[in-house]
Amino acid sequence: MDLFEYQFQQQKSQEAPLAARMRPAALHAFVGQEHLIGEGHVLRKAIEAGKIPSLILWGPPGSGKTTLAYIIANSTQSHFSPVSAASAGVADLRRIIEEAKERYKLYQQRTILFIDEIHRFNKAQQDAVLPFVEDGTITLIGATTENPSFEVISPLLSRCQVLSLNPLAEDEIQVIITRALKDELKGLGQLNVELDDDALLHLIIMSNKDARVALNALEIAALTTPPDAEGKRHISLSTIEDAIQHRALSYDKGGERHYDIISALHKSMRGSDPDASLYWLARMLEAGEDPLYIARRLVRFASEDIGMADPQALVLAMAAQQAVHFIGMPEGNLALAEAAVYLATAPKSNSLYQAYSQVQEEIKQGPDEPVPMHLRNPVTPLMKDMDYGKGYKYAHDYPGHFVGQQNLPNSLQGKHYYIPSDQGYEKQVASRLKAWWQEEKPVKPKKRRKG
């Protein structure tokens, strides 16, 4: 690195956001993730031994993935080549790999290829680094907020150790904020910032366990607060509220968190818990989830988990879908909330779901049974001559508009797929079916009216 490059890097680091400036360079200064870097734990032992395998660091935003990658490179005297999957391509990867080969030949220095947001790389881009991870040309460290089992190709995943990072605790966020306030070299120490207790608490809560969000909001608040007569910058609760605006909700449409929360909503409604149902519904809506996706899941739930126990559940779920489609958001959120609460408090039955699943299995595994002759419609004279429809009993000609007769194919006689529960309206259905089918005595048909 020449003098001009050095000066450029120095100026760049000084002008970097507070979150980047405060990034620790050594393991002892790192906050959080004790299950990985605590004494005797896996990552600390690997760093101390200087033998780092290729890693996938999986965790929420602001939990320290990039910082850990930098620390690993510093601690092992490895060359650090960072790229972002949002902007890098195969050509960039090939260039880094060729440089890594030359660097090892000349200086015996290993190269860590750090790929931020590795889940954004497609299969071809991930394939490009695979052989060089395999032969040790590079040590790969990938960072992702998405479940690697969904986003990273299996061959690459099998050559990496996946380490899961936890969200930072509130006391850990407080440690990071306090350091930034006191650090005179890289932090805000020279600005003489004073942060009210209620402002600190609000900053911690609204950062949603993301250290980067907390530090960025703190820096904005400090830089936009003029010093008083004594040179102090007093940051109040209102200043922090203005700086952070709204909470950084953790959510990933199409990712694991998306599926986790929709699963929580489904299970809360099944568990007849309207409070939890409203909470998980709001978590998705406030994070920007497609409301029609949620409406589709409510419609499915109405049939799968309530079914005939309350036939109005499906009607209300469809009404919520139509309301969202008609008035849009955010007004449509109450229609979805009404549906979620109704579904949570409705009687539950999966009898319909089980019945259809059994019929599906019967059709997949069983023979393609012909329709019994008496159920066929004799639409031509030939069909009538062939006994199509012969012996069919017209239900409306019998008392109660019911008559027992064979409706299933011969090989399936006596099979029962739909067995109603004793919940809600389905209890009436069960009673009605029992009255119809328990006694199948010969009944004479009513005489049809003429004319």
C-alpha positions in Angstrom: 0.0 0.0 0.0 1.5 3.4 -1.0 1.2 6.7 0.8 -1.7 7.9 -1.1 -3.6 4.7 -0.6 -2.9 4.8 3.1 -4.1 8.3 3.4 -7.3 7.4 1.5 -8.0 4.5 3.8 -7.4 6.7 6.9 -9.8 9.3 5.6 -12.3 6.7 4.7 -12.3 5.1 8.1 -12.7 8.5 9.8 -15.7 9.4 7.7 -17.3 5.9 8.1 -20.6 5.7 10.1 -20.2 5.2 13.8 -21.3 1.5 13.6 -18.3 0.9 11.3 -15.8 2.9 13.3 -16.7 1.2 16.5 -16.2 -2.3 15.1 -13.8 -4.1 17.4 -10.6 -5.5 15.9 -9.9 -8.1 18.6 -11.9 -10.8 20.3 -11.7 -9.4 23.8 -13.6 -6.3 22.7 -16.4 -8.2 21.0 -19.8 -8.1 22.7 -22.2 -11.0 22.7 -22.2 -14.5 21.2 -20.7 -16.1 24.3 -21.9 -19.5 23.1 -19.4 -19.2 20.2 -16.5 -17.1 21.5 -16.7 -17.6 25.3 -13.8 -19.5 27.0 -13.7 -23.1 25.8 -16.2 -22.6 23.0 -15.9 -23.7 19.4 -15.0 -20.5 17.6 -12.7 -19.1 20.3 -10.7 -22.4 20.3 -10.5 -22.4 16.5 -9.2 -18.8 16.5 -6.7 -19.4 19.2 -5.4 -22.5 17.3 -5.2 -20.5 14.1 -7.1 -23.1 12.3 -10.3 -21.7 10.9 -12.6 -23.8 8.8 -14.8 -22.3 6.2 -17.8 -20.9 8.0 -21.4 -19.7 7.4 -22.3 -17.1 10.1 -26.1 -17.1 10.3 -27.8 -14.6 12.5 -30.1 -11.5 12.6 -28.9 -8.1 11.4 -26.6 -6.3 13.8 -25.6 -9.4 15.7 -21.9 -9.2 14.8 -21.4 -11.4 11.7 -19.2 -9.0 9.8 -17.3 -8.0 12.9 -16.5 -11.6 13.7 -15.2 -12.2 10.2 -12.8 -9.2 10.5 -11.6 -10.4 14.0 -11.0 -13.9 12.6 -8.8 -12.4 9.8 -6.9 -10.2 12.2 -6.3 -12.9 14.7 -5.1 -15.4 12.2 -2.9 -13.0 10.1 -5.0 -13.9 7.1 -5.6 -11.5 4.1 -9.2 -10.3 4.2 -11.1 -10.0 0.9 -14.6 -8.9 1.6 -17.3 -8.8 -1.1 -21.1 -8.1 -1.0 -23.2 -10.6 -2.8 -25.5 -7.7 -3.6 -22.9 -6.3 -6.0 -20.2 -8.8 -6.7 -20.2 -11.2 -9.6 -18.3 -14.3 -10.7 -15.5 -12.2 -12.3 -14.9 -10.6 -8.9 -14.7 -14.0 -7.2 -12.3 -15.4 -9.8 -10.0 -12.3 -9.4 -9.9 -12.8 -5.6 -9.2 -16.5 -6.0 -6.3 -15.8 -8.4 -4.8 -13.2 -6.1 -5.2 -15.7 -3.2 -3.2 -18.3 -5.1 -0.4 -15.8 -5.8 -0.4 -14.5 -2.3 0.1 -18.0 -0.9 2.9 -18.7 -3.3 4.8 -15.6 -2.5 4.1 -15.0 1.2 2.4 -18.3 2.4 -0.4 -16.1 3.6 -3.9 -17.5 3.6 -6.9 -15.6 2.3 -10.3 -15.3 3.9 -13.0 -14.6 1.3 -15.8 -12.9 3.2 -19.1 -12.9 1.3 -21.7 -10.7 3.0 -25.4 -11.6 2.3 -24.2 -14.9 0.7 -27.9 -15.9 0.4 -28.1 -13.4 -2.5 -25.7 -15.4 -4.6 -27.3 -17.7 -7.2 -26.3 -21.3 -7.8 -23.7 -20.5 -10.5 -22.0 -17.9 -8.2 -21.9 -20.3 -5.3 -20.5 -23.0 -7.6 -17.7 -20.7 -8.7 -16.1 -20.8 -5.2 -16.9 -24.4 -4.4 -13.7 -26.0 -5.8 -11.4 -23.5 -4.1 -13.1 -24.0 -0.8 -12.6 -27.7 -1.3 -8.8 -27.5 -2.1 -8.1 -24.8 0.6 -7.2 -22.0 -1.8 -9.5 -19.8 0.2 -11.2 -19.9 3.6 -14.8 -18.9 3.0 -16.8 -17.0 5.6 -20.3 -16.3 4.5 -22.7 -14.1 6.4 -26.5 -14.5 6.1 -29.7 -13.5 7.8 -31.5 -16.3 6.0 -31.6 -20.0 6.9 -28.5 -21.4 5.0 -30.3 -24.7 4.5 -32.7 -22.8 2.2 -30.3 -20.4 0.6 -26.8 -22.1 0.3 -26.3 -25.0 -2.1 -25.8 -28.4 -0.5 -22.2 -29.0 -1.8 -21.0 -25.7 -0.4 -22.9 -26.1 2.8 -21.4 -29.5 3.5 -17.9 -28.0 3.2 -18.7 -25.2 5.8 -19.4 -25.2 9.5 -22.6 -23.3 10.2 -22.5 -21.1 13.3 -25.8 -19.6 14.5 -25.6 -16.1 16.1 -28.2 -15.0 18.6 -29.8 -11.5 18.7 -28.0 -9.3 21.1 -29.4 -8.9 24.6 -30.5 -5.4 25.8 -27.6 -5.2 28.3 -25.2 -6.0 25.4 -26.7 -3.2 23.3 -26.2 -0.9 26.3 -22.5 -1.9 26.6 -22.0 -1.0 22.9 -23.8 2.3 23.2 -21.8 3.3 26.3 -18.5 2.4 24.6 -19.4 4.6 21.7 -20.3 7.6 23.9 -17.0 7.3 25.8 -14.6 6.5 22.9 -12.7 9.7 22.0 -10.8 8.2 19.1 -13.4 6.3 17.1 -16.7 7.1 18.9 -18.5 10.2 20.1 -16.3 11.0 23.2 -15.0 14.3 21.8 -18.6 15.5 21.3 -19.2 15.4 25.0 -22.6 13.7 24.6 -25.0 13.2 27.6 -27.8 10.7 27.0 -30.9 10.7 29.3 -31.8 7.4 31.0 -35.2 7.3 29.3 -33.6 8.1 25.9 -31.1 5.3 26.4 -33.9 2.8 27.3 -35.9 3.9 24.2 -32.9 3.6 21.9 -32.2 0.1 23.2 -35.8 -1.1 22.8 -36.4 0.5 19.4 -33.1 -0.9 18.0 -34.7 -4.3 18.2 -31.5 -6.0 19.3 -29.6 -4.6 16.2 -26.4 -2.9 17.3 -26.0 -1.1 13.9 -29.4 0.5 14.2 -28.7 1.7 17.7 -25.3 3.2 16.8 -26.6 4.9 13.6 -29.5 6.5 15.5 -27.2 7.6 18.3 -24.8 9.3 15.8 -27.7 11.1 14.1 -29.0 12.3 17.4 -25.5 13.5 18.6 -24.6 15.3 15.3 -28.0 17.1 15.1 -27.9 18.3 18.8 -26.1 21.5 19.2 -23.8 21.9 22.2 -25.0 24.0 25.1 -23.0 26.9 26.8 -20.8 24.3 28.6 -20.1 22.4 25.4 -22.3 19.4 26.2 -24.7 17.8 23.8 -27.8 16.8 25.8 -29.8 14.1 24.1 -33.3 13.7 25.4 -36.0 11.1 24.8 -37.7 13.3 22.1 -34.3 13.6 20.3 -33.9 9.9 20.2 -37.5 9.4 19.1 -37.0 11.8 16.3 -33.7 10.1 15.3 -34.9 6.5 15.3 -38.5 7.3 14.0 -39.7 3.7 14.2 -38.6 0.3 15.3 -36.6 -1.8 13.0 -38.8 -4.9 12.7 -36.9 -8.1 12.0 -38.6 -9.9 9.2 -37.7 -11.6 5.9 -40.4 -12.2 3.3 -39.9 -15.6 1.8 -37.3 -16.5 4.4 -37.3 -18.6 7.6 -38.7 -15.8 9.8 -41.6 -15.4 7.4 -42.4 -19.1 7.8 -41.8 -19.1 11.6 -44.2 -16.3 12.2 -47.0 -17.6 9.9 -46.6 -20.9 11.6 -46.9 -19.2 15.0 -50.1 -17.4 13.8 -51.6 -20.7 12.5 -50.8 -22.6 15.7 -52.1 -19.7 17.9 -55.4 -19.8 16.1 -55.5 -23.6 16.4 -54.8 -23.2 20.1 -57.8 -20.8 20.4 -55.6 -18.0 21.6 -56.9 -14.7 20.2 -54.3 -12.5 21.8 -51.3 -14.5 20.4 -53.2 -14.6 17.0 -53.5 -10.8 16.9 -49.8 -10.4 18.0 -48.4 -12.7 15.2 -50.8 -11.2 12.7 -49.6 -7.7 13.5 -45.9 -8.7 13.5 -46.4 -9.7 9.8 -48.5 -6.7 8.8 -46.4 -4.1 10.5 -43.3 -5.6 8.9 -44.8 -5.2 5.4 -46.0 -8.7 4.7 -48.4 -9.1 1.7 -51.9 -8.9 3.4 -53.4 -11.1 0.7 -50.8 -13.8 1.5 -52.1 -13.7 5.1 -55.7 -13.8 3.9 -55.0 -16.9 1.9 -53.6 -18.6 5.0 -56.7 -17.6 7.0 -58.9 -19.1 4.3 -56.9 -22.4 4.4 -57.1 -22.4 8.2 -60.9 -22.0 8.2 -61.2 -25.2 6.2 -58.4 -27.2 7.7 -58.8 -26.6 11.4 -62.4 -25.5 11.8 -64.2 -27.0 8.8 -67.8 -28.1 9.5 -67.5 -27.2 13.2 -68.4 -23.7 12.1 -69.1 -23.3 8.4 -69.2 -19.5 8.8 -65.5 -19.5 9.5 -64.7 -19.9 5.8 -67.3 -17.3 4.9 -65.7 -14.7 7.2 -62.2 -15.6 6.0 -63.3 -15.0 2.4 -65.0 -11.8 3.5 -61.7 -10.6 5.0 -59.9 -11.4 1.8 -62.4 -9.4 -0.2 -62.2 -6.5 2.3 -58.4 -6.3 1.9 -58.7 -6.5 -1.8 -61.4 -3.8 -1.9 -60.1 -1.2 0.6 -56.4 -2.0 0.6 -54.0 -1.3 3.5 -53.7 -0.1 6.2 -57.5 0.0 6.5 -57.7 -3.7 5.7 -55.7 -4.7 8.7 -58.8 -4.7 10.9 -60.7 -7.1 8.6 -57.8 -9.5 8.9 -57.7 -9.0 12.7 -61.5 -9.7 12.9 -61.0 -12.9 10.9 -58.0 -14.0 13.0 -59.9 -13.5 16.2 -63.1 -15.2 14.9 -61.0 -18.2 13.7 -59.1 -18.4 17.0 -62.4 -18.4 19.1 -64.4 -20.7 16.8 -64.9 -24.4 17.7 -62.2 -26.5 16.1 -62.4 -29.7 14.0 -60.0 -31.3 11.5 -62.5 -34.0 10.5 -62.9 -32.5 7.0 -59.1 -32.3 6.6 -58.6 -35.9 7.7 -61.5 -37.1 5.5 -60.1 -35.5 2.4 -56.6 -36.7 3.1 -57.9 -40.3 3.4 -59.8 -40.0 0.2 -56.7 -38.6 -1.5 -54.7 -41.6 -0.3 -57.5 -44.0 -1.4 -57.5 -42.5 -4.9 -53.7 -42.6 -5.2 -53.3 -46.2 -3.9 -56.6 -47.9 -4.9 -58.0 -49.0 -8.2 -59.9 -46.7 -10.6 -63.3 -47.9 -9.6 -66.2 -47.6 -12.0 -69.3 -45.6 -11.0 -72.2 -48.0 -9.9 -74.7 -48.4 -12.7 -77.6 -46.9 -10.7 -75.7 -43.6 -10.2 -75.0 -43.2 -13.9 -77.1 -40.8 -15.9 -78.9 -42.4 -18.9 -78.5 -39.5 -21.3 -79.1 -41.6 -24.4 -81.6 -44.5 -25.2 -78.7 -46.9 -25.6 -77.5 -46.1 -22.1 -81.0 -46.6 -20.7 -81.1 -50.0 -22.5 -77.8 -50.8 -20.8 -79.4 -50.2 -17.3 -77.7 -46.8 -16.7 -79.6 -45.3 -13.8 -81.6 -48.5 -13.1 -82.7 -48.8 -9.5 -81.7 -45.2 -8.5 -83.8 -43.9 -5.6 -84.7 -40.2 -5.9 -84.2 -38.8 -2.3 -86.9 -36.2 -2.6 -89.5 -38.9 -3.1 -88.9 -40.3 0.4 -89.9 -39.0 3.9 -87.3 -36.5 5.2 -85.9 -36.3 1.7 -83.5 -39.2 2.5 -83.2 -42.8 1.4 -80.3 -45.2 2.1 -78.7 -46.6 -1.0 -75.2 -47.5 -2.3 -73.2 -44.4 -3.4 -69.6 -45.7 -3.2 -68.1 -48.2 -5.6 -68.7 -51.8 -4.7 -65.1 -52.4 -3.2 -65.5 -49.4 -0.9 -68.9 -50.1 0.7 -68.8 -49.6 4.4 -65.9 -47.1 4.3 -66.2 -44.0 6.4 -63.9 -41.0 5.6 -65.8 -38.2 7.2 -66.3 -38.7 10.9 -67.7 -35.5 12.4 -66.5 -34.3 15.8 -68.7 -33.2 18.7 -67.7 -29.5 18.2 -70.0 -26.7 17.3 -72.2 -27.1 14.3 -70.5 -30.5 13.5 -72.3 -31.9 16.5 -75.6 -31.4 14.7 -74.1 -32.9 11.5 -73.1 -36.0 13.5 -76.6 -36.4 14.9 -78.2 -36.0 11.5 -75.9 -38.6 9.9 -76.6 -41.0 12.7 -80.4 -40.6 12.3 -80.1 -41.2 8.5 -77.7 -44.0 8.3 -78.1 -46.0 11.6 -81.4 -47.5 10.5 -81.8 -48.3 6.9 -85.3 -49.8 6.9 -87.2 -50.3 3.6 -89.1 -47.1 3.0 -91.7 -46.6 0.3 -91.2 -43.5 -1.8 -93.7 -40.7 -1.7 -96.0 -40.3 -4.7 -94.9 -37.6 -7.0 -97.3 -34.8 -7.8 -98.6 -34.8 -11.2 -98.2 -31.7 -13.4 
